[in-house]
Amino acid sequence: MDTQNPSAPPHAQSRIAGDKHPKRHPRSGGGLVHDNTRHTTRFTVIGNHLAQHPELSLLAIGLAVHVQSLPKGARVDIKTLTARFPEGATRIAAALRELEDHGYLRRARERVPGGRIVTRTVSCNQPGRRTGHEAAPEPTRPAHPTPGHPRTRAPRKPLPAVPHPACPAPALLQAAADLLADLRRDDPCLLLSARDSAHLAPGVAAWLERDVSPTAVRHALTTDLPPEGPRRPAALLAHRLAAQLPPPPPFRVPAPPSAVQHPLQTCDGCDRAFRAPEPGRCRDCRAAVPAAT
């Protein structure tokens, strides 16, 4: 890897009329200078399409270089990478998703003999090129846009639909949004964007409206996540909210209001005890007294 092969060709030198040779500019004091030594052992060839990728983050590029340098069979799950590097699980999970989106990484869950499910990770040093049984056309994007054809991003795949509450009260939706924002405490991979959280909040509110406790909702959304982290966390949560939506609670006839029990009073006419809101005469004494004319 001692030979440099920059992807951007040098600019052509302009010529001045009457001069057959381009003017030499004096060497400036700044700029990059390479001091290279040929590697003969323990090296990895990295393409400039990765090292100078115009869209990948610096963390994703560095992580791709590390993964491509590892031997076959090495573990590259989020837990292993987090133990190896100072970056947290959230940033490493995001970098892995970047590499998947740009074709440098493929992850698939497979069932091995014995019934156990494992994750197979494929590192691609040339995105879009597959061999053997995996051969399939894969669209690639040019590293640099051509004149008149600006770089375009693939449209974002929409999230699955989620249920909606019958009565979307603001307090209910806010409780749902707070629950979603707190999921990253259970798993850093569940750090959601504001747009994804707004899409998922009605689904969580539909669960809460059905008398499901916030603890039960959290458990349903965070249990049995893929060991390497979901590729699209919001899509997985949307699927669970729709597929596992519990039925409404059973209807219960409200209990009739209890009869009002007045205090005991002593009748002013016969000294008999009777219940009434205020002191006075009992029913018999009132009937015995003729109505005033």
C-alpha positions in Angstrom: 0.0 0.0 0.0 2.9 2.3 -0.6 1.7 3.5 -4.0 -0.8 6.4 -3.8 -3.7 6.4 -6.2 -6.0 9.3 -5.4 -9.4 9.1 -6.9 -9.4 12.8 -8.0 -7.0 13.4 -10.9 -4.7 16.4 -10.7 -5.9 19.6 -12.4 -4.3 20.3 -15.8 -1.8 23.2 -15.8 -2.8 26.2 -17.9 -0.4 27.5 -20.6 0.5 31.1 -21.3 0.6 32.2 -25.0 4.1 31.9 -26.4 5.3 29.7 -23.6 5.7 26.0 -24.4 6.1 24.8 -20.8 3.7 25.2 -17.9 4.8 27.6 -15.2 6.2 26.0 -12.0 4.7 27.3 -8.8 7.0 27.5 -5.8 6.4 24.9 -3.2 4.2 26.3 -0.5 4.8 25.6 3.2 1.5 23.8 3.7 -0.2 20.7 2.3 0.2 17.0 2.7 3.4 15.1 2.2 3.6 11.3 2.2 6.4 9.5 3.9 5.7 5.9 2.8 7.4 2.6 3.4 6.4 -0.6 1.5 4.5 -3.1 3.6 5.5 -6.7 3.0 3.5 -8.4 5.9 0.3 -7.6 8.0 -1.3 -5.1 5.7 -4.8 -4.7 4.2 -5.6 -3.1 0.8 -8.3 -0.4 1.2 -9.9 1.2 -1.8 -10.1 5.0 -2.2 -13.8 4.6 -2.7 -14.0 3.8 1.0 -11.1 5.9 2.4 -12.5 9.0 0.5 -16.2 8.2 0.6 -18.2 11.4 0.2 -21.1 10.3 2.4 -19.8 8.0 5.1 -18.9 9.4 8.5 -15.3 9.3 9.7 -16.4 6.7 12.3 -18.0 4.5 9.6 -14.9 4.7 7.4 -12.6 3.8 10.3 -14.9 0.9 11.4 -15.0 -0.5 7.8 -11.2 -0.4 7.7 -11.0 -2.3 11.0 -13.6 -4.9 9.9 -11.8 -5.5 6.6 -8.5 -6.1 8.4 -9.9 -8.8 10.7 -9.5 -12.5 9.9 -12.3 -14.8 8.9 -14.6 -15.8 11.8 -13.8 -12.7 13.9 -16.7 -11.3 15.9 -18.0 -7.9 14.8 -21.1 -7.5 16.8 -21.9 -4.3 18.7 -20.9 -5.7 22.1 -17.5 -6.9 20.8 -16.8 -3.6 19.0 -17.9 -1.5 22.0 -15.4 -3.4 24.2 -12.7 -2.8 21.6 -13.1 0.9 20.9 -13.9 3.9 23.1 -17.0 4.9 21.1 -20.3 3.9 22.7 -22.7 1.3 21.5 -25.1 3.9 20.0 -22.4 5.4 17.7 -21.0 2.0 16.7 -24.5 0.8 15.8 -25.2 3.9 13.7 -21.8 3.4 11.9 -22.7 -0.2 11.1 -26.0 0.8 9.7 -24.1 3.4 7.5 -21.9 0.6 6.1 -24.9 -1.6 5.4 -26.7 1.3 3.6 -23.7 1.8 1.4 -23.0 -1.9 0.7 -19.8 -2.3 2.7 -21.5 -4.7 5.2 -24.3 -7.3 5.0 -25.8 -9.0 8.0 -28.2 -12.0 7.9 -29.6 -14.3 10.6 -29.2 -18.0 9.8 -30.3 -21.2 11.5 -27.4 -23.6 12.0 -27.7 -27.4 12.7 -29.2 -27.9 16.1 -31.7 -25.1 15.7 -29.5 -22.3 17.0 -29.8 -18.9 15.1 -26.6 -17.0 14.4 -25.7 -13.8 12.7 -23.5 -14.0 9.6 -21.7 -10.8 8.7 -20.2 -10.3 5.3 -17.6 -7.5 4.8 -17.5 -6.2 1.2 -14.4 -4.4 0.0 -16.1 -3.6 -3.3 -19.8 -2.7 -2.8 -22.0 -4.1 -5.4 -19.9 -7.1 -6.3 -21.0 -10.5 -4.9 -19.8 -14.0 -5.7 -21.2 -17.5 -5.6 -24.7 -18.1 -4.4 -24.9 -14.5 -3.3 -24.4 -13.0 -6.8 -27.1 -10.5 -7.4 -27.2 -7.0 -9.0 -26.8 -4.2 -6.4 -27.1 -0.6 -7.3 -24.0 1.5 -6.7 -23.8 5.3 -6.5 -20.9 7.2 -8.1 -18.4 8.7 -5.7 -18.6 12.0 -7.4 -21.6 13.4 -9.3 -21.2 14.0 -13.0 -22.0 17.4 -14.4 -25.7 17.9 -14.8 -26.4 14.8 -12.7 -26.3 15.7 -9.0 -25.9 12.9 -6.5 -29.3 11.5 -5.4 -30.0 9.5 -2.3 -32.2 6.4 -2.4 -35.7 7.2 -1.1 -36.2 6.3 2.5 -38.3 3.2 2.9 -41.5 4.1 4.7 -42.1 2.7 8.2 -44.9 0.1 8.8 -48.2 1.6 9.8 -49.0 1.7 13.5 -52.4 1.6 15.3 -53.9 4.8 16.5 -55.8 5.5 19.7 -59.6 6.1 19.6 -59.2 9.3 21.6 -55.7 10.9 20.9 -55.6 13.2 23.9 -52.5 15.4 24.0 -51.5 14.0 27.5 -51.7 10.4 26.1 -49.6 11.2 23.1 -47.0 12.9 25.3 -46.8 9.9 27.6 -46.2 7.7 24.5 -43.5 10.1 23.2 -41.8 10.1 26.7 -41.8 6.3 26.7 -40.2 6.1 23.3 -37.5 8.6 24.2 -36.6 6.5 27.2 -36.2 3.2 25.3 -32.5 4.0 24.7 -31.9 3.3 28.4 -32.9 -0.3 27.8 -30.8 -0.6 24.6 -28.6 2.1 23.0 -29.7 0.8 19.5 -33.2 2.2 20.2 -32.1 5.8 19.9 -34.9 7.2 17.7 -35.0 10.3 15.6 -37.7 12.9 16.1 -39.5 11.9 12.9 -39.5 8.2 13.8 -40.7 8.9 17.3 -43.6 11.0 15.9 -44.6 8.1 13.7 -44.5 5.6 16.5 -46.2 7.7 19.3 -49.8 7.0 18.2 -49.1 3.2 18.3 -47.8 3.4 21.8 -50.7 5.6 22.8 -53.1 2.9 21.4 -51.5 0.4 23.8 -51.7 2.8 26.8 -55.4 3.5 25.9 -56.1 -0.2 26.3 -55.0 -0.2 29.9 -51.5 -1.6 29.2 -49.0 -0.3 31.7 -45.9 1.6 30.4 -43.7 -1.2 31.9 -45.6 -3.8 29.8 -45.3 -1.7 26.7 -41.6 -1.2 27.2 -41.1 -5.0 27.8 -43.0 -5.8 24.5 -40.8 -3.4 22.5 -37.4 -4.3 23.9 -37.5 -8.0 24.6 -35.6 -10.5 22.2 -33.9 -7.9 20.1 -31.4 -9.2 17.5 -28.0 -9.6 19.3 -26.2 -7.3 16.7 -29.0 -4.7 17.1 -31.9 -4.1 14.7 -30.9 -2.6 11.3 -33.9 -0.3 11.4 -35.0 0.1 15.0 -38.1 2.2 14.2 -39.4 -0.3 11.6 -39.0 -3.2 14.2 -40.9 -1.2 16.8 -43.6 -0.3 14.4 -44.1 -3.9 13.4 -44.3 -5.0 17.1 -46.8 -2.2 17.9 -49.1 -3.4 15.1 -48.6 -7.2 15.3 -48.8 -7.5 19.1 -51.5 -5.0 19.8 -53.6 -6.4 22.7 -57.4 -6.4 22.6 -59.4 -3.7 24.3 -60.2 -4.4 28.0 -63.5 -6.2 28.6 -66.5 -3.9 29.1 -67.7 -3.7 32.7 -71.1 -2.3 33.6 -70.5 0.5 36.1 -71.6 -0.2 39.6 -74.8 1.7 40.6 -74.2 4.5 43.0 -74.6 3.6 46.6 -77.8 4.8 48.3 -77.3 7.8 50.6 -77.7 6.8 54.2 -78.9 9.7 56.4 -78.0 10.0 60.0 -80.3 8.9 62.8 -82.6 11.6 64.2 -84.9 11.7 67.3 -88.5 12.4 66.5 -89.7 15.6 68.2 -93.2 14.1 68.6 -92.6 10.5 69.9 -88.9 10.3 70.6 -88.5 7.5 68.1 -85.3 7.2 66.2 -85.5 7.7 62.4 -83.2 8.5 59.6 -83.4 12.0 58.0 -81.0 14.7 56.8 -82.3 17.1 59.5 -84.0 16.9 62.9 -87.8 16.9 63.0 -90.7 14.5 63.2 -90.9 10.9 61.9 -93.2 9.9 59.1 -96.0 8.7 61.4 -96.0 11.9 63.4 -96.1 14.0 60.3 -99.1 12.1 59.0 -100.9 12.4 62.3 -100.6 16.2 62.4 -103.3 17.7 60.2 -102.0 20.0 57.4 -102.2 23.6 58.3 -105.1 25.3 56.5 
